[in-house]
Amino acid sequence: MSDHNTIDKTAIINEYRLDEKDTGSCEVQIAILSARIAHLTNHLATNKKDFHSRRGLIAMTSRRRKLLDYLKKHSLDRYSNIIQRLKLRK
């Protein structure tokens, strides 16, 4: 993604990591996917016929759903924390 409104992955990693060396925990992966989903949703609002990107968006949302399900099953407090921080549920 080389356009002017790219996603700053290092800032997201620094905000959601669990410790100093953490780059791939569920929280970090969910936060990065959420940023990419928001970016792609904005793109699809202006480019309604971009079906290849829409397919990628569906894949990203299902990957995020699977990560959230895993986190809910293994650590309910971390799950509720990430849901609240990312404002994913109403």
Secondary structure, 3 states (H helix, E strand, C coil): CCCCCCCCHHHHHHHHCCCCCCCCCHHHHHHHHHHHHHHHHHHHHHCCCCHHHHHHHHHHHHHHHHHHHHHHHHCHHHHHHHHHHHCCCC
